[in-house]
């Protein structure tokens, strides 16, 4: 009988939450009950999670956050031979992704672009393609022709934009990130600054790699992920990248054998 693989799921949503301590306790208990490892961040603005477990356990676990968040989880899934996390964590934060700017998420309505339409958007010579990730992530792989802002953390991105772009001159900007959550915040932030034509890759790089045939993909390199796979290739399989994160993000990730 074949060994059951480990399923890794990522999910997030900007959704007003209350009673965070109660939600934390419920989620932590469920992770223990179903042997789920990984991290779930919760804040008044919503939730953001990457967790892993046996597929049969993931299927049972999903019902718990759906009830706790009063929603239906929309998640991206991949598989690995081993567990990519060592601990189960549920943390209460001020933000589920730290931009440190006041953002009206609703302003991002109409900015999402499906994977099938992304190539056309970023191939337009009038489009500025901006990678919204940190420098060590960009170094592993990015879209052809994308601009690397060379930032150490997401909250540095507003300064990069302020120093390099002007809404009166640079109108057509396409944003992308790993799973989409950073762009969910940055696209409406850009709209607030006066940028009219903003696009964000729906579901992020991971969704694009999942849905785009290799022969049509404009992705170059591997995609950095925050677990001990380090990076995934175009087929969402563990890549060959070694951990290149700065020491400030210790403890470093440890590459598992494939």
C-alpha positions in Angstrom: 0.0 0.0 0.0 1.4 3.4 -1.0 2.2 5.9 1.7 -0.2 8.8 2.0 1.4 12.1 1.0 1.5 15.2 3.0 -0.9 17.9 1.7 0.1 21.6 2.1 -2.7 24.1 1.9 -2.6 27.9 2.0 -5.6 30.1 2.5 -6.4 33.7 3.5 -9.2 36.2 3.4 -9.7 39.8 4.4 -12.8 39.5 6.6 -13.7 41.3 9.8 -13.2 39.0 12.8 -14.1 39.3 16.4 -13.3 37.2 19.5 -9.8 36.4 18.3 -8.8 34.6 21.5 -11.7 32.2 21.2 -10.9 31.5 17.5 -7.3 30.9 18.4 -8.2 28.3 21.0 -10.6 26.5 18.6 -8.0 26.4 15.8 -5.2 25.3 18.0 -7.2 22.5 19.4 -8.2 21.3 15.9 -4.6 21.4 14.7 -3.6 19.2 17.7 -6.6 16.8 17.1 -5.9 16.3 13.4 -2.1 16.4 13.6 -1.9 19.6 11.5 1.4 21.6 11.5 2.0 25.1 10.2 1.0 28.6 11.0 -2.3 30.4 11.1 -2.3 34.2 11.6 -5.5 35.9 12.7 -6.3 39.6 13.1 -9.3 41.8 13.1 -8.8 42.2 9.4 -8.9 38.5 8.5 -6.8 35.3 8.5 -3.7 34.0 6.6 -2.5 30.4 6.9 -0.2 27.7 5.6 -0.7 24.3 7.2 0.1 20.7 6.3 -1.0 17.2 7.2 -2.1 13.9 5.8 -4.8 14.5 3.1 -7.4 12.6 5.1 -6.7 14.8 8.2 -6.7 18.0 6.1 -10.1 17.1 4.8 -11.4 16.8 8.4 -9.6 19.9 9.7 -10.9 22.3 7.0 -14.4 22.2 8.6 -13.1 23.8 11.8 -11.7 27.1 10.3 -14.7 27.3 8.0 -17.0 27.3 11.1 -14.7 29.6 13.1 -14.4 32.2 10.2 -18.0 31.6 9.1 -16.9 31.2 5.5 -16.0 28.6 2.9 -12.2 28.2 2.6 -10.7 28.9 -0.8 -7.3 27.3 -0.6 -4.3 26.4 -2.8 -2.9 22.9 -2.4 0.4 21.1 -3.1 2.0 17.9 -1.9 5.2 16.8 -0.4 6.7 13.5 0.8 7.5 14.9 4.2 6.0 17.4 6.7 7.4 20.8 5.8 6.7 22.3 9.3 7.9 21.3 12.8 5.2 23.1 14.9 1.6 24.1 15.0 1.1 27.8 15.6 -1.9 30.1 15.8 -1.0 33.7 16.3 -3.0 36.9 16.9 -1.6 39.8 14.9 -2.4 43.5 14.1 -2.2 42.6 10.4 -2.3 39.3 8.6 0.3 40.8 6.2 2.2 43.8 7.5 2.0 46.8 5.2 1.6 49.3 8.1 -0.6 51.5 6.0 -4.3 52.2 6.2 -6.0 50.4 3.4 -9.6 50.0 2.2 -9.5 46.5 0.8 -12.7 47.2 -1.2 -10.8 49.6 -3.5 -9.1 46.5 -5.0 -12.3 45.4 -6.6 -11.9 45.0 -10.3 -8.1 44.7 -10.2 -7.8 40.9 -10.2 -6.5 39.2 -13.3 -6.9 35.5 -14.0 -3.8 33.4 -14.8 -5.1 32.9 -18.4 -5.0 36.7 -19.0 -1.8 37.5 -17.1 0.6 36.9 -20.0 -1.2 39.4 -22.2 -1.2 42.0 -19.4 2.5 41.8 -18.6 3.6 41.5 -22.2 2.2 44.9 -23.0 5.1 47.3 -23.3 3.1 50.0 -21.5 2.7 47.8 -18.4 5.1 48.2 -15.4 5.3 44.7 -13.9 6.2 45.0 -10.2 7.2 42.1 -8.0 5.7 42.8 -4.6 8.0 40.3 -2.8 11.2 40.6 -0.8 14.6 40.7 -2.4 15.6 37.1 -1.4 12.3 35.8 -2.8 12.8 37.6 -6.1 16.4 36.2 -6.4 14.9 32.7 -6.6 12.6 33.4 -9.6 10.3 36.0 -11.0 8.3 36.9 -14.2 10.1 37.9 -17.3 10.7 41.6 -17.4 9.5 42.2 -13.8 10.9 45.0 -11.6 12.7 43.9 -8.4 12.1 46.7 -5.8 15.0 45.3 -3.7 13.1 45.5 -0.5 13.8 43.6 2.8 10.2 43.6 3.9 6.7 44.3 2.5 6.3 47.5 4.5 9.2 49.0 2.5 7.3 48.7 -0.8 5.3 52.0 -0.4 8.6 53.9 -0.1 9.9 52.3 -3.3 6.8 53.3 -5.2 6.9 56.8 -3.8 10.5 57.2 -4.9 10.2 55.7 -8.4 6.7 56.2 -9.7 4.2 59.0 -10.2 0.4 58.4 -10.7 0.3 61.2 -13.3 2.9 59.4 -15.4 2.9 55.7 -14.5 -0.7 54.5 -14.8 -0.6 50.9 -15.9 1.0 48.7 -13.2 0.7 44.9 -12.7 1.5 43.5 -9.3 2.2 39.9 -8.2 3.3 38.0 -5.1 3.5 34.3 -4.0 -0.1 33.5 -3.1 -1.9 36.8 -3.7 -2.3 38.2 -0.2 0.3 41.0 -0.4 -1.3 42.2 -3.6 -4.7 42.1 -2.1 -3.5 44.9 0.2 -1.2 46.7 -2.2 -3.5 47.0 -5.2 -6.1 49.1 -3.2 -3.3 51.1 -1.6 -2.1 52.0 -5.1 -5.6 53.0 -6.1 -5.7 55.3 -3.1 -2.5 57.0 -4.3 -4.2 57.8 -7.6 -3.0 55.0 -9.8 -5.9 54.2 -12.1 -5.0 51.1 -14.0 -3.8 48.5 -11.4 -3.8 44.8 -11.9 -3.0 42.0 -9.5 -2.5 38.4 -10.3 -5.4 36.5 -8.8 -4.1 33.6 -6.6 -0.5 34.7 -7.0 2.4 32.9 -8.6 1.4 29.6 -7.1 -2.0 29.7 -8.9 -0.4 30.8 -12.1 2.1 27.9 -12.0 -0.8 25.5 -11.3 -2.9 26.7 -14.2 -0.4 27.7 -16.9 1.2 25.1 -19.2 5.0 25.2 -19.0 5.3 26.0 -22.7 3.2 29.2 -22.2 4.6 30.2 -18.8 6.5 33.5 -18.5 7.8 32.5 -15.1 11.6 32.2 -14.9 13.2 30.2 -12.1 11.6 28.7 -9.0 9.1 30.2 -6.5 10.2 30.8 -2.9 7.9 29.4 -0.3 8.0 29.8 3.5 8.5 26.2 4.6 11.3 23.7 4.4 10.8 23.0 0.7 12.4 26.4 0.3 11.1 26.7 -3.3 8.8 25.0 -5.8 9.4 24.5 -9.5 6.9 25.1 -12.4 5.1 21.8 -11.5 4.8 22.9 -7.8 7.3 20.2 -6.8 10.1 20.9 -4.3 12.8 22.8 -6.2 16.6 22.8 -6.0 17.0 26.2 -4.3 18.9 26.3 -1.0 17.8 28.7 1.7 19.0 32.2 0.9 17.0 34.1 3.4 18.8 36.8 5.5 20.0 35.7 9.0 17.4 38.1 10.5 14.8 35.5 9.6 16.4 32.8 11.8 16.0 30.0 12.4 16.9 29.1 8.9 14.8 26.6 7.0 16.3 23.2 6.7 16.0 21.4 3.3 14.5 18.0 3.6 15.5 15.1 1.4 13.3 14.5 -1.7 
